[in-house]
């Protein structure tokens, strides 16, 4: 983390502080890194639909440039499932199609 990252002052119980320090020492990291790591796991970054479509476009660009290295169908299916959970639909075939590209 950079010195210009925002600071967040927090009061915590002494026992929790000791557990954080012990874990940081065990992994050879700072207490700040241990806390940030735990918070990052608890509060993951939000992936937007736009992020997923950008990823799909990048995958397609890769496919066009490297047709000899087809992308596994389950990558497309996983992204479509994610979008479906967001109440969106992505037009994908029910079975893998050789060289399938998203439209």
C-alpha positions in Angstrom: 0.0 0.0 0.0 1.2 3.5 -0.8 1.6 6.2 1.7 -1.1 8.2 -0.1 -3.7 5.5 0.4 -6.5 6.8 2.8 -6.1 6.1 6.5 -8.8 4.4 8.5 -8.5 4.7 12.3 -10.3 2.0 14.2 -10.7 0.8 17.8 -10.5 -2.9 18.3 -10.5 -5.2 21.3 -7.0 -6.0 22.6 -7.5 -9.7 22.0 -8.4 -9.2 18.4 -5.3 -7.0 17.9 -3.1 -9.7 19.3 -4.6 -12.3 17.0 -4.0 -10.0 14.0 -0.4 -9.4 15.1 0.2 -13.1 15.5 -1.2 -13.9 12.1 0.8 -11.1 10.5 4.0 -12.5 12.1 3.2 -16.0 11.1 2.8 -15.0 7.5 5.7 -12.5 7.5 3.5 -9.5 6.7 2.6 -6.3 8.3 -0.5 -6.0 10.6 -1.9 -3.5 8.0 -1.5 -6.1 5.3 -3.2 -8.8 7.5 -6.1 -6.5 8.2 -6.5 -5.3 4.6 -6.4 -8.9 3.4 -9.1 -10.0 5.8 -11.3 -7.0 4.8 -10.7 -7.6 1.1 -11.9 -11.2 1.6 -15.0 -10.1 3.5 -15.8 -7.2 1.2 -14.9 -8.4 -2.4 -14.8 -5.9 -5.2 -18.1 -5.6 -7.1 -17.9 -7.0 -10.6 -20.3 -5.1 -12.9 -22.0 -6.4 -16.0 -19.9 -4.0 -18.0 -16.8 -5.7 -16.5 -18.1 -9.1 -17.7 -18.8 -7.8 -21.2 -15.4 -6.2 -21.4 -13.9 -9.6 -20.4 -16.0 -11.4 -23.1 -14.8 -8.9 -25.7 -11.2 -9.5 -24.6 -11.7 -13.2 -24.9 -13.1 -12.8 -28.3 -10.2 -10.6 -29.4 -7.8 -13.3 -28.2 -9.8 -16.0 -30.1 -9.6 -14.0 -33.3 -5.9 -13.4 -32.9 -5.2 -17.0 -31.8 -7.7 -19.4 -33.5 -5.4 -22.3 -32.8 -6.0 -21.9 -29.1 -9.8 -22.2 -28.6 -11.2 -20.9 -25.3 -12.9 -23.7 -23.2 -16.6 -23.6 -23.6 -17.1 -23.6 -19.8 -15.5 -20.1 -19.6 -18.4 -18.8 -21.8 -20.9 -20.9 -19.8 -19.6 -19.5 -16.4 -19.9 -16.0 -17.6 -23.4 -16.6 -19.0 -24.4 -18.1 -15.7 -23.1 -15.0 -13.9 -25.1 -12.8 -16.2 -28.2 -14.9 -15.7 -28.0 -14.4 -12.0 -28.0 -10.7 -12.7 -31.3 -11.2 -14.6 -29.7 -10.7 -17.9 -29.4 -13.1 -20.8 -26.5 -13.8 -23.1 -27.3 -15.7 -26.3 -25.1 -18.8 -26.0 -25.6 -22.2 -27.7 -26.8 -25.0 -25.4 -23.9 -27.1 -26.6 -20.4 -26.1 -27.4 -19.9 -24.9 -31.0 -16.5 -25.1 -32.6 -15.1 -21.6 -33.0 -18.2 -20.0 -31.4 -17.9 -16.3 -30.9 -20.3 -14.1 -29.1 -22.2 -11.6 -31.2 
